[in-house]
Amino acid sequence: MSDLLAITAPRIFDAFDWHENAALLIEFGHVVGIVARSDIPKHSETVHLGGGFLAPGFVDLQVNGGGGVLFNNDPSLPAIRAICAAHAQFGTTALLPTLITDNVGVNLAAMQAGREAAQIGVPGFLGLHLEGPHLSTARKGTHDPSLIRAMDETDLSRLLALRNDLPNLLVTVAPETVTREQISALSGAGIVVSLGHSDAGYEVSAAAFDAGASMATHLFNAMSQLGSREPGVVGATLAKSEVHAGLIADGIHVHPAAIQIALRAKTGPGRLFLVTDAMSQTGTDITTLQLNGRTITRSNGALRLADGTLAGADLDMIEAVRFLVDRIDVPLADALRMASLYPAEALGVQSEFGHLRPGAVASFVHLTGQHEVASTWIAGQSVFSAC
């Protein structure tokens, strides 16, 4: 059997260009190139995917759970496996399991699970996202205020040590609870620092970006808003052209008009990218879940605490893509980039993820003409088929 695999489809989107009646060539789990069907090497193994098109696999930088598992409730290697498998059904081929603010014991367990997942190469595992506990209680959202605290030197040392054991590490912090020096130390060690759950003003937020923070977590949600005399975290994020920002595109977390405004503001090099902020419900029909002893209810496309506070999102990545295309009139190519290339760029992994050009990991999604997931492939291997 040949080591060279050719995947054919009517159309292939490589994140930059469309290719008609072409084949994606894969060898040892990486993209070799895209060629016309007439140029497929004779010695290759060929798989024909009829109808629809291929696109780069989705990259999700904020995934709290899936498949009935919430990472906070089960910070383990099996949980990471289950979360990655659940999201593969919806086209996600690389993700960051995300830990919401919790106690030190849960944090340490999650860190160890991440190390184990990295060591054995769990399909779809890209690293960890630690969202808290160094946040603002004024913008806590669903985070337990009793567990929110400032970063100390022990926290900093743990994060710096963890970075050595993971392919990628993203931390969400509020600049009120970390110092500029701590942000510089984190970013200098290759940790991506994102501002979120923050009530900071523009000057403090801009200073944090200048210190090395490079991203904003779920733009508009749980952060100080854009005002005429105080632009807040939102204003600093939109004003700093190099800053990337995650977005929950479900029509509930952010008004369509606000999404359109943000899209006009973030034209590069920093971009707006999609996140699901999904909880354990993804890929299941469960209607209630638990977080830090509190009940979250799933209803009418949203997840809420008893007081109505949004608690993550009832969203998957292909649904977010469809929302942008159908409700915001975002061109399909741009929506696909927001789900693949742009998050990869935000995390700094665009050499291997988020596109299908030579050298990239051969992770892709086969979508129907109605933008439904027909199959998902990770590193040249089929991991989900709707048939």
C-alpha positions as YAML, in Angstrom:
chain: A
units: angstrom
residues:
- id: 1
  name: MET
  ca: [0.00, 0.00, 0.00]
- id: 2
  name: SER
  ca: [1.28, 3.46, -0.90]
- id: 3
  name: ASP
  ca: [2.09, 6.02, 1.81]
- id: 4
  name: LEU
  ca: [0.62, 8.69, -0.48]
- id: 5
  name: LEU
  ca: [-3.11, 9.32, -0.09]
- id: 6
  name: ALA
  ca: [-5.19, 11.34, -2.56]
- id: 7
  name: ILE
  ca: [-8.56, 12.69, -1.39]
- id: 8
  name: THR
  ca: [-10.75, 13.98, -4.20]
- id: 9
  name: ALA
  ca: [-13.73, 16.32, -3.99]
- id: 10
  name: PRO
  ca: [-15.58, 18.63, -6.37]
- id: 11
  name: ARG
  ca: [-14.03, 21.63, -4.60]
- id: 12
  name: ILE
  ca: [-11.23, 22.14, -2.08]
- id: 13
  name: PHE
  ca: [-10.72, 25.31, -0.05]
- id: 14
  name: ASP
  ca: [-7.17, 25.53, 1.31]
- id: 15
  name: ALA
  ca: [-7.95, 28.65, 3.45]
- id: 16
  name: PHE
  ca: [-6.62, 30.94, 0.73]
- id: 17
  name: ASP
  ca: [-7.92, 29.69, -2.63]
- id: 18
  name: TRP
  ca: [-10.60, 27.41, -4.08]
- id: 19
  name: HIS
  ca: [-9.55, 24.44, -6.24]
- id: 20
  name: GLU
  ca: [-12.05, 22.81, -8.60]
- id: 21
  name: ASN
  ca: [-12.14, 19.05, -9.31]
- id: 22
  name: ALA
  ca: [-8.91, 18.59, -7.41]
- id: 23
  name: ALA
  ca: [-7.25, 16.15, -5.05]
- id: 24
  name: LEU
  ca: [-5.62, 16.73, -1.70]
- id: 25
  name: LEU
  ca: [-2.35, 14.78, -1.49]
- id: 26
  name: ILE
  ca: [-1.35, 13.52, 1.95]
- id: 27
  name: GLU
  ca: [1.73, 11.70, 3.13]
- id: 28
  name: PHE
  ca: [2.59, 10.73, 6.70]
- id: 29
  name: GLY
  ca: [-0.29, 12.83, 8.01]
- id: 30
  name: HIS
  ca: [0.75, 16.07, 6.32]
- id: 31
  name: VAL
  ca: [-0.35, 17.89, 3.19]
- id: 32
  name: VAL
  ca: [1.90, 17.40, 0.18]
- id: 33
  name: GLY
  ca: [-0.17, 19.59, -2.13]
- id: 34
  name: ILE
  ca: [-3.37, 20.00, -4.10]
- id: 35
  name: VAL
  ca: [-3.40, 18.84, -7.71]
- id: 36
  name: ALA
  ca: [-5.86, 18.40, -10.56]
- id: 37
  name: ARG
  ca: [-7.48, 14.98, -10.63]
- id: 38
  name: SER
  ca: [-5.64, 14.25, -13.87]
- id: 39
  name: ASP
  ca: [-2.33, 14.77, -12.04]
- id: 40
  name: ILE
  ca: [-2.91, 12.34, -9.16]
- id: 41
  name: PRO
  ca: [0.21, 10.16, -8.91]
- id: 42
  name: LYS
  ca: [-0.50, 6.65, -10.15]
- id: 43
  name: HIS
  ca: [1.05, 5.00, -7.09]
- id: 44
  name: SER
  ca: [-1.23, 6.82, -4.61]
- id: 45
  name: GLU
  ca: [-4.20, 5.38, -2.76]
- id: 46
  name: THR
  ca: [-7.26, 7.39, -3.78]
- id: 47
  name: VAL
  ca: [-10.41, 8.15, -1.79]
- id: 48
  name: HIS
  ca: [-13.29, 9.86, -3.61]
- id: 49
  name: LEU
  ca: [-15.50, 12.13, -1.51]
- id: 50
  name: GLY
  ca: [-18.51, 12.93, -3.64]
- id: 51
  name: GLY
  ca: [-20.39, 16.20, -3.44]
- id: 52
  name: GLY
  ca: [-19.74, 19.28, -1.35]
- id: 53
  name: PHE
  ca: [-16.22, 20.48, -0.63]
- id: 54
  name: LEU
  ca: [-13.18, 20.08, 1.63]
- id: 55
  name: ALA
  ca: [-12.04, 22.82, 3.99]
- id: 56
  name: PRO
  ca: [-9.38, 23.10, 6.68]
- id: 57
  name: GLY
  ca: [-10.38, 21.44, 9.94]
- id: 58
  name: PHE
  ca: [-11.78, 23.85, 12.50]
- id: 59
  name: VAL
  ca: [-9.60, 25.10, 15.34]
- id: 60
  name: ASP
  ca: [-11.45, 25.89, 18.58]
- id: 61
  name: LEU
  ca: [-9.52, 27.69, 21.33]
- id: 62
  name: GLN
  ca: [-12.28, 27.60, 23.96]
- id: 63
  name: VAL
  ca: [-13.95, 24.26, 24.65]
- id: 64
  name: ASN
  ca: [-15.15, 23.60, 28.18]
- id: 65
  name: GLY
  ca: [-16.59, 20.19, 27.39]
- id: 66
  name: GLY
  ca: [-18.43, 17.88, 25.05]
- id: 67
  name: GLY
  ca: [-19.83, 14.39, 24.75]
- id: 68
  name: GLY
  ca: [-21.42, 14.67, 28.18]
- id: 69
  name: VAL
  ca: [-18.12, 15.62, 29.85]
- id: 70
  name: LEU
  ca: [-17.26, 18.96, 31.46]
- id: 71
  name: PHE
  ca: [-13.51, 19.38, 31.92]
- id: 72
  name: ASN
  ca: [-13.96, 21.05, 35.33]
- id: 73
  name: ASN
  ca: [-15.95, 18.07, 36.59]
- id: 74
  name: ASP
  ca: [-13.58, 15.49, 35.13]
- id: 75
  name: PRO
  ca: [-10.09, 16.91, 34.58]
- id: 76
  name: SER
  ca: [-8.63, 13.68, 33.21]
- id: 77
  name: LEU
  ca: [-7.11, 12.12, 30.11]
- id: 78
  name: PRO
  ca: [-10.30, 10.16, 29.25]
- id: 79
  name: ALA
  ca: [-12.26, 13.41, 29.49]
- id: 80
  name: ILE
  ca: [-9.92, 15.10, 27.01]
- id: 81
  name: ARG
  ca: [-10.38, 12.16, 24.63]
- id: 82
  name: ALA
  ca: [-14.16, 12.39, 24.93]
- id: 83
  name: ILE
  ca: [-14.22, 16.16, 24.38]
- id: 84
  name: CYS
  ca: [-12.03, 15.97, 21.28]
- id: 85
  name: ALA
  ca: [-14.11, 13.12, 19.83]
- id: 86
  name: ALA
  ca: [-17.39, 14.94, 20.48]
- id: 87
  name: HIS
  ca: [-16.30, 18.07, 18.64]
- id: 88
  name: ALA
  ca: [-14.88, 16.14, 15.69]
- id: 89
  name: GLN
  ca: [-18.51, 15.41, 14.74]
- id: 90
  name: PHE
  ca: [-18.87, 19.11, 14.00]
- id: 91
  name: GLY
  ca: [-15.68, 19.60, 12.02]
- id: 92
  name: THR
  ca: [-13.29, 20.57, 14.80]
- id: 93
  name: THR
  ca: [-9.92, 18.89, 14.33]
- id: 94
  name: ALA
  ca: [-7.82, 20.81, 16.87]
- id: 95
  name: LEU
  ca: [-8.98, 22.28, 20.17]
- id: 96
  name: LEU
  ca: [-7.94, 23.53, 23.57]
- id: 97
  name: PRO
  ca: [-9.82, 21.86, 26.44]
- id: 98
  name: THR
  ca: [-10.69, 24.81, 28.64]
- id: 99
  name: LEU
  ca: [-10.76, 24.90, 32.42]
- id: 100
  name: ILE
  ca: [-13.06, 27.45, 34.00]
- id: 101
  name: THR
  ca: [-12.06, 29.01, 37.34]
- id: 102
  name: ASP
  ca: [-11.77, 26.28, 39.97]
- id: 103
  name: ASN
  ca: [-9.78, 25.30, 43.05]
- id: 104
  name: VAL
  ca: [-6.08, 24.50, 43.03]
- id: 105
  name: GLY
  ca: [-6.64, 20.74, 43.11]
- id: 106
  name: VAL
  ca: [-8.78, 20.79, 39.97]
- id: 107
  name: ASN
  ca: [-6.28, 23.07, 38.26]
- id: 108
  name: LEU
  ca: [-3.41, 20.71, 39.02]
- id: 109
  name: ALA
  ca: [-5.40, 17.69, 37.82]
- id: 110
  name: ALA
  ca: [-6.25, 19.47, 34.56]
- id: 111
  name: MET
  ca: [-2.61, 20.37, 34.03]
- id: 112
  name: GLN
  ca: [-1.57, 16.76, 34.52]
- id: 113
  name: ALA
  ca: [-4.28, 15.53, 32.15]
- id: 114
  name: GLY
  ca: [-2.99, 17.95, 29.55]
- id: 115
  name: ARG
  ca: [0.54, 16.63, 29.97]
- id: 116
  name: GLU
  ca: [-0.68, 13.06, 29.48]
- id: 117
  name: ALA
  ca: [-2.72, 14.00, 26.40]
- id: 118
  name: ALA
  ca: [0.33, 15.69, 24.89]
- id: 119
  name: GLN
  ca: [2.57, 12.72, 25.62]
- id: 120
  name: ILE
  ca: [0.37, 10.21, 23.83]
- id: 121
  name: GLY
  ca: [-0.91, 12.55, 21.11]
- id: 122
  name: VAL
  ca: [-4.67, 12.46, 21.61]
- id: 123
  name: PRO
  ca: [-6.23, 13.21, 18.18]
- id: 124
  name: GLY
  ca: [-7.47, 16.78, 18.15]
- id: 125
  name: PHE
  ca: [-5.67, 17.87, 21.33]
- id: 126
  name: LEU
  ca: [-3.84, 21.15, 20.76]
- id: 127
  name: GLY
  ca: [-3.01, 22.16, 24.32]
- id: 128
  name: LEU
  ca: [-4.86, 23.75, 27.25]
- id: 129
  name: HIS
  ca: [-6.79, 26.95, 27.87]
- id: 130
  name: LEU
  ca: [-6.93, 28.03, 31.51]
- id: 131
  name: GLU
  ca: [-9.73, 30.59, 31.81]
- id: 132
  name: GLY
  ca: [-9.13, 31.94, 35.30]
- id: 133
  name: PRO
  ca: [-8.92, 32.04, 38.25]
- id: 134
  name: HIS
  ca: [-7.15, 35.39, 37.79]
- id: 135
  name: LEU
  ca: [-10.21, 37.34, 36.72]
- id: 136
  name: SER
  ca: [-12.42, 40.21, 37.89]
- id: 137
  name: THR
  ca: [-15.38, 39.46, 40.15]
- id: 138
  name: ALA
  ca: [-17.13, 42.46, 38.59]
- id: 139
  name: ARG
  ca: [-17.21, 40.59, 35.26]
- id: 140
  name: LYS
  ca: [-17.30, 37.05, 36.60]
- id: 141
  name: GLY
  ca: [-20.03, 35.69, 34.33]
- id: 142
  name: THR
  ca: [-20.52, 32.06, 35.33]
- id: 143
  name: HIS
  ca: [-17.18, 31.87, 37.20]
- id: 144
  name: ASP
  ca: [-17.50, 31.23, 40.93]
- id: 145
  name: PRO
  ca: [-16.50, 34.51, 42.64]
- id: 146
  name: SER
  ca: [-15.25, 32.67, 45.73]
- id: 147
  name: LEU
  ca: [-12.54, 31.04, 43.59]
- id: 148
  name: ILE
  ca: [-11.39, 34.16, 41.72]
- id: 149
  name: ARG
  ca: [-8.10, 35.61, 42.97]
- id: 150
  name: ALA
  ca: [-5.00, 37.53, 41.94]
- id: 151
  name: MET
  ca: [-2.02, 35.73, 40.43]
- id: 152
  name: ASP
  ca: [0.86, 35.06, 42.82]
- id: 153
  name: GLU
  ca: [4.38, 33.80, 42.21]
- id: 154
  name: THR
  ca: [3.38, 30.17, 42.76]
- id: 155
  name: ASP
  ca: [0.72, 30.49, 40.06]
- id: 156
  name: LEU
  ca: [3.20, 32.07, 37.71]
- id: 157
  name: SER
  ca: [5.80, 29.35, 38.32]
- id: 158
  name: ARG
  ca: [3.24, 26.60, 37.68]
- id: 159
  name: LEU
  ca: [2.21, 28.12, 34.39]
- id: 160
  name: LEU
  ca: [5.78, 28.60, 33.22]
- id: 161
  name: ALA
  ca: [6.59, 24.98, 34.09]
- id: 162
  name: LEU
  ca: [3.42, 23.70, 32.39]
- id: 163
  name: ARG
  ca: [4.30, 25.45, 29.13]
- id: 164
  name: ASN
  ca: [7.33, 23.16, 28.79]
- id: 165
  name: ASP
  ca: [5.07, 20.08, 28.78]
- id: 166
  name: LEU
  ca: [2.37, 21.22, 26.35]
- id: 167
  name: PRO
  ca: [2.33, 22.03, 22.64]
- id: 168
  name: ASN
  ca: [0.34, 25.20, 23.42]
- id: 169
  name: LEU
  ca: [-0.95, 27.02, 26.48]
- id: 170
  name: LEU
  ca: [-3.49, 29.85, 26.51]
- id: 171
  name: VAL
  ca: [-4.44, 31.69, 29.70]
- id: 172
  name: THR
  ca: [-7.28, 34.16, 30.14]
- id: 173
  name: VAL
  ca: [-6.62, 36.83, 32.75]
- id: 174
  name: ALA
  ca: [-8.04, 40.17, 33.83]
- id: 175
  name: PRO
  ca: [-5.34, 42.85, 33.94]
- id: 176
  name: GLU
  ca: [-6.71, 43.94, 37.34]
- id: 177
  name: THR
  ca: [-5.50, 40.67, 38.88]
- id: 178
  name: VAL
  ca: [-2.12, 40.24, 37.16]
- id: 179
  name: THR
  ca: [0.81, 42.58, 36.82]
- id: 180
  name: ARG
  ca: [2.42, 43.78, 33.61]
- id: 181
  name: GLU
  ca: [5.54, 41.92, 34.67]
- id: 182
  name: GLN
  ca: [3.60, 38.67, 35.03]
- id: 183
  name: ILE
  ca: [2.05, 39.13, 31.58]
- id: 184
  name: SER
  ca: [5.50, 39.76, 30.11]
- id: 185
  name: ALA
  ca: [6.89, 36.66, 31.80]
- id: 186
  name: LEU
  ca: [4.06, 34.51, 30.49]
- id: 187
  name: SER
  ca: [4.19, 35.77, 26.92]
- id: 188
  name: GLY
  ca: [7.97, 35.65, 26.94]
- id: 189
  name: ALA
  ca: [7.76, 31.94, 27.74]
- id: 190
  name: GLY
  ca: [5.51, 31.28, 24.74]
- id: 191
  name: ILE
  ca: [2.22, 31.32, 26.65]
- id: 192
  name: VAL
  ca: [-0.59, 33.12, 24.82]
- id: 193
  name: VAL
  ca: [-2.18, 35.65, 27.18]
- id: 194
  name: SER
  ca: [-5.76, 36.71, 26.54]
- id: 195
  name: LEU
  ca: [-7.73, 39.41, 28.35]
- id: 196
  name: GLY
  ca: [-11.18, 38.46, 29.53]
- id: 197
  name: HIS
  ca: [-13.65, 38.63, 32.40]
- id: 198
  name: SER
  ca: [-12.25, 42.08, 33.06]
- id: 199
  name: ASP
  ca: [-13.69, 45.44, 34.11]
- id: 200
  name: ALA
  ca: [-10.47, 47.29, 33.30]
- id: 201
  name: GLY
  ca: [-10.49, 50.61, 31.50]
- id: 202
  name: TYR
  ca: [-8.83, 51.34, 28.19]
- id: 203
  name: GLU
  ca: [-5.47, 52.47, 29.58]
- id: 204
  name: VAL
  ca: [-5.01, 49.39, 31.76]
- id: 205
  name: SER
  ca: [-6.12, 47.09, 28.95]
- id: 206
  name: ALA
  ca: [-3.85, 48.76, 26.39]
- id: 207
  name: ALA
  ca: [-0.93, 48.51, 28.80]
- id: 208
  name: ALA
  ca: [-1.60, 44.77, 29.19]
- id: 209
  name: PHE
  ca: [-1.54, 44.34, 25.42]
- id: 210
  name: ASP
  ca: [1.69, 46.31, 25.26]
- id: 211
  name: ALA
  ca: [3.13, 44.01, 27.93]
- id: 212
  name: GLY
  ca: [2.50, 40.91, 25.80]
- id: 213
  name: ALA
  ca: [-1.18, 39.98, 25.92]
- id: 214
  name: SER
  ca: [-2.25, 39.28, 22.34]
- id: 215
  name: MET
  ca: [-5.87, 38.19, 22.48]
- id: 216
  name: ALA
  ca: [-9.29, 38.91, 23.95]
- id: 217
  name: THR
  ca: [-11.55, 36.12, 25.21]
- id: 218
  name: HIS
  ca: [-15.11, 36.03, 23.80]
- id: 219
  name: LEU
  ca: [-15.20, 39.65, 22.66]
- id: 220
  name: PHE
  ca: [-18.01, 41.79, 24.14]
- id: 221
  name: ASN
  ca: [-18.91, 39.17, 26.75]
- id: 222
  name: ALA
  ca: [-17.81, 39.59, 30.38]
- id: 223
  name: MET
  ca: [-15.69, 42.69, 29.75]
- id: 224
  name: SER
  ca: [-15.93, 46.48, 30.01]
- id: 225
  name: GLN
  ca: [-17.72, 47.86, 26.99]
- id: 226
  name: LEU
  ca: [-16.89, 50.51, 24.41]
- id: 227
  name: GLY
  ca: [-17.97, 53.95, 25.58]
- id: 228
  name: SER
  ca: [-17.43, 57.43, 24.19]
- id: 229
  name: ARG
  ca: [-15.06, 58.54, 26.97]
- id: 230
  name: GLU
  ca: [-13.99, 55.15, 28.33]
- id: 231
  name: PRO
  ca: [-13.39, 52.59, 25.55]
- id: 232
  name: GLY
  ca: [-12.81, 49.71, 27.99]
- id: 233
  name: VAL
  ca: [-11.47, 46.28, 27.10]
- id: 234
  name: VAL
  ca: [-13.66, 46.15, 23.98]
- id: 235
  name: GLY
  ca: [-12.26, 49.46, 22.75]
- id: 236
  name: ALA
  ca: [-8.66, 48.48, 23.45]
- id: 237
  name: THR
  ca: [-9.17, 45.19, 21.60]
- id: 238
  name: LEU
  ca: [-10.66, 46.88, 18.55]
- id: 239
  name: ALA
  ca: [-8.16, 49.74, 18.55]
- id: 240
  name: LYS
  ca: [-5.07, 47.51, 18.74]
- id: 241
  name: SER
  ca: [-4.76, 46.17, 15.20]
- id: 242
  name: GLU
  ca: [-2.44, 43.34, 16.21]
- id: 243
  name: VAL
  ca: [-4.79, 41.90, 18.86]
- id: 244
  name: HIS
  ca: [-6.86, 38.81, 18.02]
- id: 245
  name: ALA
  ca: [-10.30, 38.23, 19.51]
- id: 246
  name: GLY
  ca: [-12.51, 35.19, 19.97]
- id: 247
  name: LEU
  ca: [-16.20, 35.49, 19.22]
- id: 248
  name: ILE
  ca: [-19.25, 33.42, 20.20]
- id: 249
  name: ALA
  ca: [-21.41, 33.64, 17.08]
- id: 250
  name: ASP
  ca: [-24.76, 32.21, 18.12]
- id: 251
  name: GLY
  ca: [-27.03, 35.25, 17.97]
- id: 252
  name: ILE
  ca: [-27.41, 35.16, 21.76]
- id: 253
  name: HIS
  ca: [-24.05, 36.25, 23.15]
- id: 254
  name: VAL
  ca: [-23.42, 39.07, 20.67]
- id: 255
  name: HIS
  ca: [-25.88, 41.08, 18.56]
- id: 256
  name: PRO
  ca: [-25.39, 40.64, 14.79]
- id: 257
  name: ALA
  ca: [-24.77, 44.38, 14.39]
- id: 258
  name: ALA
  ca: [-21.99, 44.26, 16.99]
- id: 259
  name: ILE
  ca: [-20.41, 41.36, 15.09]
- id: 260
  name: GLN
  ca: [-20.51, 43.39, 11.87]
- id: 261
  name: ILE
  ca: [-18.86, 46.36, 13.60]
- id: 262
  name: ALA
  ca: [-16.13, 44.16, 15.04]
- id: 263
  name: LEU
  ca: [-15.50, 42.53, 11.67]
- id: 264
  name: ARG
  ca: [-14.95, 45.94, 10.11]
- id: 265
  name: ALA
  ca: [-12.53, 46.87, 12.91]
- id: 266
  name: LYS
  ca: [-10.45, 43.69, 12.95]
- id: 267
  name: THR
  ca: [-9.00, 43.62, 9.45]
- id: 268
  name: GLY
  ca: [-5.53, 42.38, 10.42]
- id: 269
  name: PRO
  ca: [-2.99, 41.46, 11.42]
- id: 270
  name: GLY
  ca: [-5.13, 40.61, 14.43]
- id: 271
  name: ARG
  ca: [-8.41, 38.96, 13.45]
- id: 272
  name: LEU
  ca: [-11.78, 38.01, 14.82]
- id: 273
  name: PHE
  ca: [-12.09, 34.23, 15.12]
- id: 274
  name: LEU
  ca: [-14.81, 31.80, 16.17]
- id: 275
  name: VAL
  ca: [-14.97, 29.92, 19.47]
- id: 276
  name: THR
  ca: [-17.78, 27.71, 20.72]
- id: 277
  name: ASP
  ca: [-17.31, 28.13, 24.51]
- id: 278
  name: ALA
  ca: [-19.12, 24.78, 24.49]
- id: 279
  name: MET
  ca: [-19.98, 22.90, 27.66]
- id: 280
  name: SER
  ca: [-20.64, 19.19, 28.16]
- id: 281
  name: GLN
  ca: [-23.86, 19.20, 26.11]
- id: 282
  name: THR
  ca: [-22.15, 19.16, 22.69]
- id: 283
  name: GLY
  ca: [-22.99, 15.95, 20.85]
- id: 284
  name: THR
  ca: [-25.65, 14.94, 23.39]
- id: 285
  name: ASP
  ca: [-29.28, 15.64, 24.23]
- id: 286
  name: ILE
  ca: [-28.67, 16.45, 27.91]
- id: 287
  name: THR
  ca: [-30.63, 19.44, 29.24]
- id: 288
  name: THR
  ca: [-28.93, 20.12, 32.58]
- id: 289
  name: LEU
  ca: [-25.33, 20.08, 33.78]
- id: 290
  name: GLN
  ca: [-23.38, 20.99, 36.89]
- id: 291
  name: LEU
  ca: [-20.54, 23.47, 37.45]
- id: 292
  name: ASN
  ca: [-19.06, 24.22, 40.89]
- id: 293
  name: GLY
  ca: [-22.24, 22.92, 42.55]
- id: 294
  name: ARG
  ca: [-24.55, 25.05, 40.41]
- id: 295
  name: THR
  ca: [-27.07, 23.83, 37.84]
- id: 296
  name: ILE
  ca: [-26.89, 25.03, 34.24]
- id: 297
  name: THR
  ca: [-30.02, 24.58, 32.13]
- id: 298
  name: ARG
  ca: [-30.06, 24.12, 28.36]
- id: 299
  name: SER
  ca: [-33.04, 25.79, 26.71]
- id: 300
  name: ASN
  ca: [-33.83, 27.66, 23.48]
- id: 301
  name: GLY
  ca: [-30.24, 27.49, 22.21]
- id: 302
  name: ALA
  ca: [-28.66, 28.84, 25.38]
- id: 303
  name: LEU
  ca: [-27.08, 27.60, 28.61]
- id: 304
  name: ARG
  ca: [-27.97, 29.58, 31.72]
- id: 305
  name: LEU
  ca: [-27.62, 29.55, 35.49]
- id: 306
  name: ALA
  ca: [-30.78, 29.85, 37.58]
- id: 307
  name: ASP
  ca: [-30.40, 33.65, 37.66]
- id: 308
  name: GLY
  ca: [-30.29, 33.82, 33.85]
- id: 309
  name: THR
  ca: [-26.54, 34.29, 33.53]
- id: 310
  name: LEU
  ca: [-25.16, 32.77, 30.34]
- id: 311
  name: ALA
  ca: [-22.94, 29.80, 31.20]
- id: 312
  name: GLY
  ca: [-20.94, 28.88, 28.13]
- id: 313
  name: ALA
  ca: [-22.71, 28.35, 24.82]
- id: 314
  name: ASP
  ca: [-24.94, 25.72, 23.25]
- id: 315
  name: LEU
  ca: [-22.91, 25.92, 20.06]
- id: 316
  name: ASP
  ca: [-20.68, 23.87, 17.78]
- id: 317
  name: MET
  ca: [-18.24, 25.19, 15.21]
- id: 318
  name: ILE
  ca: [-20.12, 24.36, 12.02]
- id: 319
  name: GLU
  ca: [-23.22, 25.97, 13.51]
- id: 320
  name: ALA
  ca: [-21.19, 29.13, 14.15]
- id: 321
  name: VAL
  ca: [-19.95, 29.10, 10.55]
- id: 322
  name: ARG
  ca: [-23.51, 28.77, 9.26]
- id: 323
  name: PHE
  ca: [-24.64, 31.63, 11.52]
- id: 324
  name: LEU
  ca: [-22.03, 33.96, 10.03]
- id: 325
  name: VAL
  ca: [-22.96, 33.00, 6.47]
- id: 326
  name: ASP
  ca: [-26.75, 32.92, 6.88]
- id: 327
  name: ARG
  ca: [-27.34, 35.71, 9.42]
- id: 328
  name: ILE
  ca: [-24.39, 38.10, 9.03]
- id: 329
  name: ASP
  ca: [-23.85, 37.64, 5.27]
- id: 330
  name: VAL
  ca: [-20.18, 36.84, 5.80]
- id: 331
  name: PRO
  ca: [-18.70, 35.27, 2.64]
- id: 332
  name: LEU
  ca: [-18.24, 31.53, 3.06]
- id: 333
  name: ALA
  ca: [-14.47, 31.71, 2.61]
- id: 334
  name: ASP
  ca: [-14.18, 34.33, 5.37]
- id: 335
  name: ALA
  ca: [-16.41, 32.34, 7.73]
- id: 336
  name: LEU
  ca: [-14.30, 29.23, 7.14]
- id: 337
  name: ARG
  ca: [-11.12, 31.20, 7.83]
- id: 338
  name: MET
  ca: [-12.62, 32.48, 11.07]
- id: 339
  name: ALA
  ca: [-13.07, 28.86, 12.13]
- id: 340
  name: SER
  ca: [-9.64, 27.63, 11.04]
- id: 341
  name: LEU
  ca: [-6.86, 29.93, 9.85]
- id: 342
  name: TYR
  ca: [-7.54, 32.89, 12.13]
- id: 343
  name: PRO
  ca: [-7.64, 30.95, 15.43]
- id: 344
  name: ALA
  ca: [-4.48, 29.12, 14.32]
- id: 345
  name: GLU
  ca: [-2.82, 32.50, 13.73]
- id: 346
  name: ALA
  ca: [-4.03, 33.77, 17.12]
- id: 347
  name: LEU
  ca: [-2.41, 30.80, 18.84]
- id: 348
  name: GLY
  ca: [0.70, 31.02, 16.65]
- id: 349
  name: VAL
  ca: [0.34, 27.57, 15.09]
- id: 350
  name: GLN
  ca: [-0.49, 28.62, 11.54]
- id: 351
  name: SER
  ca: [2.53, 26.82, 10.11]
- id: 352
  name: GLU
  ca: [0.75, 23.50, 10.69]
- id: 353
  name: PHE
  ca: [-2.91, 24.22, 11.38]
- id: 354
  name: GLY
  ca: [-5.77, 26.15, 9.85]
- id: 355
  name: HIS
  ca: [-4.96, 25.61, 6.17]
- id: 356
  name: LEU
  ca: [-4.31, 22.89, 3.60]
- id: 357
  name: ARG
  ca: [-1.14, 24.12, 1.96]
- id: 358
  name: PRO
  ca: [2.03, 21.97, 1.81]
- id: 359
  name: GLY
  ca: [3.46, 21.16, 5.23]
- id: 360
  name: ALA
  ca: [0.21, 21.55, 7.15]
- id: 361
  name: VAL
  ca: [-1.20, 18.75, 9.24]
- id: 362
  name: ALA
  ca: [-3.73, 17.04, 6.95]
- id: 363
  name: SER
  ca: [-6.76, 17.79, 9.12]
- id: 364
  name: PHE
  ca: [-9.86, 18.75, 7.21]
- id: 365
  name: VAL
  ca: [-13.64, 18.64, 7.11]
- id: 366
  name: HIS
  ca: [-15.82, 17.43, 4.24]
- id: 367
  name: LEU
  ca: [-18.90, 19.65, 4.07]
- id: 368
  name: THR
  ca: [-22.06, 19.19, 2.05]
- id: 369
  name: GLY
  ca: [-23.53, 21.91, -0.14]
- id: 370
  name: GLN
  ca: [-25.82, 22.75, 2.80]
- id: 371
  name: HIS
  ca: [-22.77, 23.18, 5.04]
- id: 372
  name: GLU
  ca: [-23.36, 20.04, 7.06]
- id: 373
  name: VAL
  ca: [-20.43, 17.90, 8.21]
- id: 374
  name: ALA
  ca: [-20.16, 14.75, 6.09]
- id: 375
  name: SER
  ca: [-16.82, 13.60, 7.51]
- id: 376
  name: THR
  ca: [-13.89, 14.82, 9.57]
- id: 377
  name: TRP
  ca: [-10.24, 13.85, 9.16]
- id: 378
  name: ILE
  ca: [-7.32, 14.39, 11.53]
- id: 379
  name: ALA
  ca: [-3.75, 14.00, 10.29]
- id: 380
  name: GLY
  ca: [-4.95, 12.06, 7.23]
- id: 381
  name: GLN
  ca: [-7.17, 9.69, 9.21]
- id: 382
  name: SER
  ca: [-10.97, 9.62, 9.15]
- id: 383
  name: VAL
  ca: [-12.27, 10.22, 12.68]
- id: 384
  name: PHE
  ca: [-15.96, 10.87, 11.93]
- id: 385
  name: SER
  ca: [-18.39, 10.03, 9.13]
- id: 386
  name: ALA
  ca: [-22.04, 11.01, 9.04]
- id: 387
  name: CYS
  ca: [-22.83, 8.00, 6.81]
...
